[in-house]
Amino acid sequence: MKKLILLSVLPILFLTACQEQNSEQTETVLMKVNVVQVQPAALTQTLRLSGSITAKEDISVRTPLVGLQIQTVNAEVGEVVKKGQILATLEASNVQAQLRQNDANLQRAKANLASQQSALTESEATLKRYQTLMKSDAISRQELEQQQAKTRVARAAVQAANAEIAQVQAQLDDSRHQRKKAEVLAPADGVITQRSAEVGNLTDSNALFHLARNGELEATVEASAKELSLLKTGLPAEVQVLDQTTSGQIRLLSSQIDQTSRTGKARIQLQTPAQLTLGTPATALIKLPEMQAQATLPLSAVNFNADGTAFVMLVNHNKQIERRPISLGEVNQGTAEILSGLKVGEQVVQKAGALINEGERVEPVTEQGVK
């Protein structure tokens, strides 16, 4: 009887031992998955901003004379000009005719003054002689008074002639000034960057030329409001123009954001702008100061949904895969800042897109080995 009981128990013990062995084998067959830990890191970000080569100081050249025909154009785009150089002339026949008329009026006024001065000299001499004769009663008092009146009239005539000359001279000066306005002059040394003046066209309030003062050029690039908030004057920049690269630094930042484009401008002073051409597209690479991020991951560990939101495959303390939504901050050189969703020290599957399902148990492996 004991023998029968023993024989019946042995298969049960054997089966139990096999099950325990299979269970142990199951425990050790977890798939190994490479993971990375969330950790703080110093990030350096480089902004890439697009724009073009512009004048450091743009000067609009206009004329106050509206409605006059452009007679000559003497400067072209790219030409170096000097202050006071004639860029264009306007048709000013009416002004020239008025100038000639005023000049003739001045000559007549001067001749009249000479005549009145001669008459005054003669009248004063006669008055002096009458005063002498009056002492010897050679003339009557009435004759003396009449001569005194004539002398006063002569003096008034000279004063009027002088006033006329002053008036005509002012008119002549104005005519000369108007004629000078018909010459469109360069207000400063520089390079012509734009010309809208065309022979035969009538002048209006628009600029006839644009001038880069002293020929100085710089790069003007556009930046979003967020990007502008990261920039400051004096930051170094590398500016790429066609196949050239030149160094520079931020000279000026927009104080306002354009309400239409929602962008502002950064103006970059260039160290070697001589070989650049106005209007050429330019790209500025600006390295921002280093920032300390509280939590980071390699960007390769981040997955993205169709709507652009990010998530990672987290290995929790039970070695189970957990899908975890996250919010990203700055991304630089393959490292992503984690704003929310993860804590420092948590482990994430290293390669996004790995064929791993949520809830699956895995064996996390770091660069140092199995965790």
PyMOL commands that set and color helices and strands:
alter all, ss='L'
color gray80, all
select helices_A, chain A and resi 2-28+93-135+141-181+225-230+299-301
alter helices_A, ss='H'
color red, helices_A
select strands_A, chain A and resi 31-37+39-43+46-55+58-61+70-73+80-81+86-90+183-185+190-195+209-213+217-224+236-241+244-253+263-270+281-287+291-298+303-304+310-315+321-332+335-340+347-349+362-366+369-370
alter strands_A, ss='S'
color yellow, strands_A
deselect
rebuild
show_as cartoon
